[in-house]
Amino acid sequence: LPAVVTIVLTMGIQRMIRKRALVKKLPAVETLGSVTVICSDKTGTLTQNQMTVKEIFCDGALYAVEGSGYSPHGAIRGPDNSSPESKTLQHLVEAACLCNDATLCKENDQEGGSWKILGDPTEGALLTLAGKRGIWKEPLEACLARVAELPFDSDRKLMTTIHLREDGRYGVYTKGALDQILARCDGDSKERILAVNQKLASSGRRVLAFAHKMLHKKPETLDHRTIENGLTFLGMVGMVDPPREEVKEAVRLCRTAQIRPIMITGDHPATAGAIAQELGIIAAGDEVITGQTLKKMSSEELARKIENVSVFARVSPEDKIKIVQALQARNQIVAMTGDGVNDAPALKGSNIGVAMGITGTDVSKEAADMILLDDNFATIVSAVAEGRRIYDNIRKFIRYMLGTNTGEVLTMGVAILFGMPLPLLPLQILWINLVTDSLPALALGMEPAEKDVMRRPPRPPEESLFANGLWQRTIFAGVLMALGCLLMFDWAIQEHTLVLGKSQAEAETTARSMVFMTMAFFQLFNALVIRSERQSFFAMSPSSNWYLYGAVCIAGLLQVVVIYFPPFQEIFKTAAVTGVELLVSLGVASSIFWAVELEKGVLYLWSRKKKGPREMIMPVGVKSPAREDA
């Protein structure tokens, strides 16, 4: 049994890899099926991470930027649809080009070749904007050499570079979050800027602001408190990062599966809220909480409020662990995404840490339980569905194997208790356990997902593997097998001694062969009927699991060989049974098939009566839609 469980888990991990999810630890596969909350970063996971600047605001005017992607072709249009000649706009575009670590280049040197970005997509979008204005990074840096920089960090939410100008002065160029830029700029006319920012953010734009100042000498120390102060506001840009097309469906599946998606982002609350609403993450009555508000809240206060929060905006990686702990305090099973070094504590603290395979750091990958090879939120949902499928299949083959063992124990125990001859010999029991059981058990582990796998609530982690009647069904199967085998064993002995006049030894050998055949086919019929706990066998397509049908055919053929092939008869102490006796054995063995089908039908009628006409389980013989091969 442990070997089969390990094999099934390993096969599940291989399936997840094909779906772009790499699970590092086997126990994580089971935990995935219990996930109740998925906390996901926005950029690159929920969205495509392909930024395009669509608006520029400077000098009190809003400009539209044409074009899409990283191609530096497209006009910049003013409010009156004219080409702008603003010097401030020129300085803003220069700042976007200089305060930048990315590179914009062509895939190949051929005419019409596509453009690509080496570096951060946000910075790539800024270089694309500069290209549309006719400004290119390399020639500009040749005139304005970078001499120092203050890299971006999640606390300041700013990046600054210092450049030596031809006139000997030093230009300081800063980009970052608008609220952080405005807090460091001189001037009082900020109402118009904030109003435009709110408008852009509410339409789902990611807003990035720019400022600059001039210095007469190079700073002796790179202290951001002095360098990033006394700035002059240049303007801001609104960038669009389209949501991934498949994410909307993935979020819908989460809702159906009673899994709660939560967005965590460093973007403006209005931007985050607009994207969350478009994806269906935020529902009526849900709140958006900022990192600033989060820091003021105690852990207990956050735990009380977090049930109504679907978006966390302007948060830092350090805030994630507080979110995880608040959710876990509400008995939630949390999957948390992350890609940076500072995300490691949250990844380790969550029930399932999910690192990004493309943009993630080595530290985040080491801390995670699962790595998304495509950085896609939909892949997490697919992995959850796969985790549920694997757990279902483990239940199936445990039910199958324990049912067999229960039947064998009861058959032998009752026979010994009542002084009957042994219905099965040790070698015959060994054959059933090692050969007849093994192949179908492995094939049950490859069963595709139930069609309702993502229409059920998450399984409580403390729930027993034998919950929801599995114990009762297993014992019932064992009792039915034992009853069928014992009654047939007694009948066969009586038939061969009293009617056919054979010796007691001959009668016992034939009767034992019939029990051997019956017990083996009990297992094979049982394997077929428990492919689904809810759905009728007749409603399932054979093509969804050819492995099981192949395993049943091979095991059945081997069983016939053991009964009828003389060398095996000598080894297993069996005798060939007549055609009538074979049909009797198969008829008795099939009783478990019809009994389980009847149980499913009764459960279907009961569930309809309890929950209404909506289909819960398929009745006998009713054809269902194709099941998901999740």
N, C-alpha and C positions, 0 to 999 in steps of 0.2 A: 504493500500500500504506500509506504513513504517513497518508494522508487517511482511509482506511477504519479504521485503528487508532484515530485520534482520534475519529472519529464513533462507533465502538462504545464507547469509554471514556466519551464524553459521554452517550450513551444509558444506559449503566450508572449514571452519576451521577444522571441523572433518575429512574431506577428506585429508587435508594437514597433519594432525596428523598421519593418516594411512600411509602417504608417508614420515614420519619422519621429518616433519617440523611443529613446534609449533608457531603459530602466536599469539602474546600477545594482539594485539590491532586490532579491527575490521577495522578501516580505512586503515590499512596496507595492507589488502587484495586487496583493489582497487588500491593502489599505486603500488603493485607488477606488475600489468598489464601494467604500464607505464615505468618500469625500462628500461633504455637505456645502462647502464654500470654496470657490476658486478666486483667489485674489490675483489679479493680472495687471502687469504694467500695460500702459496704453500704447506707446510708440513702438512699432515693430512687431508687437504681439497681437494687439487688436487692430492695428492699422498696418498699412503696407510699408511704412518707413521710407516713402518716396516723396520727399517734400517738394513743393512747388510754391514759389512766392506769387501770390495773386493780387495783393494790394500793398501800396506804400503810402504812408502818411508822413508828410513833412511840410513845413511852412504853412500849416493850417489847411492843407489841401490833401484830398485822398486821390491817389493815382491807381489806375488799373493796369495790371501786368498781363500781357497775353502770352500764350504758349503753355506747354505742359511738359513734364518730365525734365530731363537734364539737358535738353537741346537748347543752346543759347540763342535761339531765334524767336523773336516775338517783340512786339512794340510795347512801350510804356505810354499810356494815354492819360492825359490830364482830365479834369472835370468837364472841360468843353471838348473832349476828344482830340485835343491837340497834343503835339509832342512837347513835353515840358523842357524848359531851359533853366530850371532852378539850380543855383549854385549849391544850395543846401542839399538838394537831391544828389548832386554830383558827389558832395562830401560824404553823404550817407552810403552811397554805393561803394565809394573808395574804402570807407571804414569796414563795410561788409566783406570786402575783398582782402583787406590787410589783416583784420582781426579774425584770422581763418587758418586752419591747419589742413584743410582738405585740398584735393587736386582734381580739376576737371580736365578730362582728356577724352580722345576718341578711341573706340574699340580697335580701329585700324586706320591706316592713313588713306584709305580709298575715299573717293568722293561719295558722300551720302552715308558714310559710316556712322553708327550710333555713338552717342556720348555716354560716358560712365564716370562715376565718382570714386575716387580713392580716399576714403575717410568717412567722416560723419555725414549722413544724408542731409541734416539741417544746414551744415556748412556748405555742402555741395549745392543746395538750392540757392544759397547766397552767391556763390561763384557763377551759377547760371544766370542769376539776375544781373550781375556785373557784366557778363558777356553780352546780354541783351542791350546793355548801355554802351558797349564797345570798350569795356575796361577788362583787362586781363591781368591775372595775378603776377606772373613772372615779370613782365615789363614794369608793372607798378612797384614791385618790391625792389627792382633794380634801381629805381629812383628814391624809394623810401625804404631803406634797409631796416629790417627788424633788429633791434639791439637788446630787447628784454621783453619779458611777458609774465603775466600773472594767469596761470591756467584756470580754467573753469573748475569750480567745486560746488557741491550741492548746497552748502551753507550760504555762500555769497550769491550763488546763481548768476555769476558774472564771469567774463573773460576779458582780459585787457592785454594789448600789445603796445609796445613803445617803438617808434620808428624815427630814424635820423633823417631830417629833411635837408634839401639842398641849400637852404638858407642858414643851416646850422642849428636850427631849433629842433626840438623833439616833439613829435606828435603822439599823443596818447589816445588810443581808440578803444572804446569799451562797448561790449554788447552783452545782453542778458535780459532777465525778466524786467518788465516795464516798471513795476513798483520799486525794484532795487535801483534801476537807473534814475528814476525821478527823485528818489530819496537822496541822490548824490549830485543832482543838477541844481544850478542856480535858476532863479526866475519863479514867478508866481502864477503864470497862466497855464495851469495844468488841468483845468476843468474840461476843456475841449479835448485834450489828449486822452483823458480818462473815459470820456464819453465815446470817443472813436474806438478805444480799446475794448470797451464793453460791447460795442456793436460788432466788432470783428470776432471777439471771443464767443459771443452768443451764436454766431453763424458757424462755429466749429473751427475757426482759424487759430493757428498757433502763432502767438504774437511775440516778436523779438524786437527789442528796442536798442537804439544806438546813441552814443554820446562821445564827445571828444574834448580835448583841451590841448593847449600848447605850453611847452616848458622851454626855458632858455638854457637849461643844462640837464644832463642825464641824472636821474635820481641816484643818490648814493646807496640807498637801501630800497628793496622792493617791498614796501609796506603798503598793502592795499588800502589801509585807512587814510593814507595821505594821497596816494596816486589816484585812487578811484574816488576823488572828492573834488568839488568845485568844477564839475563837468558842464558842458553845454549840450543840451538835448538836440540831436540831429533829426530823429524821427523813428518810425517803427515800421515793420513789415508784417503782413498777415500771410501765413503759409497754410496751405491745405495739405493734409496727410490723409488720403482716402482710407476708409476702413476696408479691411480685407473682406472680399465678397462672401467668403465661407463663414465668417464670424457671426453674421446675423443668424444663420441657421444653427450654428453651434450654441449661441446664447439661447435660442428658442428650445433646443434640446435640453439645455441646462434647466430651464424653467419647467419643462415637462417632467424631467427627472428629479425635480425638487432640489436642485443644486443651485445655490445662490452665487451669481457672478458679481464680483466687486472690482471696480476700476481704481487703480492707484497710479497717480501721475504727478509730475512736477509742473504740469501746465496750469494755466489760469482756471479758476473754478467754472467760469462760464464756458470756456472751451471744452473742458472735461465733461461738463453737463450736457453740452450739445452733442458731442460724440456718443456719450453714454445713452442719450435718448434715441439717437439714430440707430444704435445697435440693439436697443431694447434692454439695456442693463438697468437703467433707472426706471422705476415704476412710480405711479401716483403716490404721493406721500413720502417718498424717499428723500433723503437729504444729501447735500454735498458738504463735506467738512474739509477745511483747509488745514495745512500743517501747523499754521499759527494757532488755530483753535485747538488742534489736537494736543499741542504741547501744554496748553493751559488746563487740559482735562486730566483728572486723576484716572488711574486704571479702572477703578470701580465705576466712575461716572461714564467712561467710554464703554465699558461692558454693558451698562444699562441702556446706552443709547445706540449701540452699534447695530442692533437689529433693524434699524430704520435708515442706515447709511449705506448707500450703494456706490458712492464716489468719494475718494480722498484726493484732493488736489493740492498742489504746491507742497507736497510732502517730500521729505528726504529719505534716503534708504534706512537711516536710523529709526525713522518712525514706523517702519514696517513691523518690527518685532513687537512694538506696543499694540499694533492692530491684530497681529497673530494671537498674542496673549489674551486680548479682550474677547476675541472670537472663541478661543479655547475655553475661556471662563464661562461661556454660554454653551459649553459641550458641543461645539462645532468641530468637525474634522476638516482641517484647512490645508489646501494646496496653495502655495505662494510662489510666484515667479520672481526671478531676479537675474541680473546679468553683471553687476558690478562687485568689486571687492567688498564694499560696505553692505551689500545685500546678504553676505554669508551668514550673519547671526539669524536673520529672519528665515533663511532657507533651512538652517539647522533646527530652528525652533518650531517650524511648522510640521505638520504631520507628513506632508509630501512637499519637499523642496524641489522646485522646477527651475533649472538653469537654461539659458539660451545657448544653443549650440553654435550659432553664427556670431553673435555679438557678445557672448558671455566671456568673462575672464576665467582663467584657470582656477582661481580661488572659488568662484561661484560654482563652477562645475564640480569641484571637489566636495563642496558642502551639500550639493543637491542629491536627491534620491533619483531624479529623472532629468534627462537632458532632451530638450526639443531640438531636433536636428534642423527644423525649418523655422524656429522662433514663432510658431503659429499657435494662437489660442485654440483653434479648432482641433489641433493635435492633442491638446490636453483632454478635451472632451472625448475624442476617439479613444484615448488611453483609459479614461474612466469607464467607457462602455466595454472596452476589452477586459478591464479588471472585473467588471460585473459578470461578463461572459465566463471568464476563467473560474470565478467562484461558483457560478451555477454548474459548470461542468465538473468541478471537484465534488460538489454535492451529488451529482448524477452517478459518477463512478464509485463513490463511497457507498451510495445506496445500492448500487449494483453488486459490489463485492461483499458488503456486509450482509446483504440479502442472501447471497450464495452461502456464506459461512453459517448464517443462522439456520438456513434450511438443512445444511449438512449436519450441524450439531444436533438439531432437533430430531432429524431422521435417525441418527445413530443412537442418541440418548434414549429416545422412546423405545427403540428396538431392544436395546440392552435392558431397559427398565422392565419391559414386559417379557423378557426371555426369548425374544425372536432371534432368528439367525441374523448375522450382520447383513444389512441391505447393500453396503458398499465395502470394498476392501481398501486398505490404506493406500495402495498404489493407484487405485481408481480415484480416490479423493485427491491424491497428489496431482493426477492428470487434470482433473476438473479445475483445481486451483491454479496450476501453472500454465496450462495450455488453453482450456476452454475459457477461462476468465480473463486472461491477460490481454489478448488481442482486442476483444470488444471494449475492455476497460480503457485501453489507450485510445481507441477510436472514439469513445464517448468524450474523452478529453479534447477532441478536435471538433466537437459539435459547434456549429455556428451559433451566434447569439439568438436568444429568444426574441421574437418580434417586439415584445414589450420591455426589453431590457432597459430602455431609457424612458420608460413610462412608469417606473416604480420609484418610490422614495429610496434614498440611500439606506443601506443595511447598517443598523447600529453596530459599532465595533465590538461591543460586548455580547452580541447575539451568538448563540451556540450554532455550530455547524449543523446541528440536528434540529434546529428550530423549524417552525411551520409544518410540523407533522412528519418530519423525515424519520424519526425513530419509529413512529407508529407504522409508517409505510414499509420500513425495512423489516420490522417484526412480522407484519402481516404477510409480506412476501415469503419470509422464511417459514412461517406456519403453513401457508398454502403449499409450498414446495414439499415440506415434510409430510403433510397430510396426503398429498397426491402420491408421493413415492411409497409411503407405508401401505396405503390401501392397495396400490397396484402390486406391491411386493407380495402382500398376503394373498391377493387374488391369483397372481401368477403361480405361486406355490400350490395353492389348492387346485388350480386348473391342471397343472402338469402332473400332480400326484393322483388326485382323485378321478379326473376325467381321462387324462391321457395315459395314466398308469406308469409314469416314469418314477425312477428312484428319487429319494429325497435329495441326494447330492446333485443329480441332473436338474431337478426342479429348481433348487436354490441357485445353481449357476445361471440358468435361463432367466429366472426372476431377477437375479442380481444384475444381469446384463440389461434387462429392461429398465431397472432403476437407474443404472449407470447412464443409459441413453436418455431417460426422462430427465434426470437431474441436469445433464449437460444442456439439453434443449430448453429446460426451464430458464437457464441462464441466457440463452440466445434470444428467446422470446422476451425475456425481461429487458435485455439490452435494447431491443427495438422499441419497446413501448415506453421506456423511461427517457427517451430522447428529449422529451419536454415534460415538465411537471404540470403544465397547464393545457398544452395543445394536444389535440388528438393525433395519433399516428397517421391517420388517413388524411389529415389536413397538411401534412408536411411533405415536402418534395424529396424523393430519394436522392436527387442530385445534390442536395445541400450537404450530404455527408456520405459520399461513396465509400469512405474508409470503413465506416461501420458495417455497411452491407458486405464489403469484401471480407472483413474480419469474421462476420457471422457465417458467411459461406465457407471460408477456410476452416473455421473451428467445427462447423457441422460436418464437413467432408472428412476431417481427421477423426471425428467421433465415429462416423460410419466405418472408416477403415479399421479402427480399433475393435469394433464389434464383429466385422465380417472377414477381416484378413487373418488367415490362420496364424502366421508368426506372432501377431499382436494378441490374438486370442490366447496363445500360450503364456505370453508375458502378463497380460492383465486378467487372466482367468475368466474370459468371457465366452459366450456361445452365440452363434448366429440366431437372431430372432426371426420369426416368420413375418410376412408382409402385414398380416392382421395385427400382430404384436407390435410391429413398428408403428402402425397407424394409431394403435391405442396409446403408445408412449408419446407420440407427437400430440395426440388429442389432449392427454392429461397435461403435458407441458404447456400447451397453448392456453390453459385455463388462466395462467397468470396474466397473459396478454389481455384477455377479455375482462378480467377482474379490474385491472388498472384502467382500461378504457372506460369501464362503467363508473369507476371512481371519478375520473375526469369529467364525465358527463354530469354526474350528480353535483360536483363542485361548480360546474358551469351554471347549472340551473339555480343552485343556491346563491351564487354570486350575482346573477341577474336579478333574483328576487330581492337581494339585500342592497345592491348598488344601482339598480335600474337596468334599462335595456342595453346600455353601452357594453360592448363585447369585452369580457375579461379573459376568458379562456375559450378555446374552440371546442364545441361539442363533437361527438363522434361523427365522422363522415362529412363534416362541413369544411369546405375548402377555404383556406385563409389566404390573405395576400402573402407574397413571398417574404420570407424572413430576411432580416438584415444579416448580412455576413460581416458583422462588425469586427 
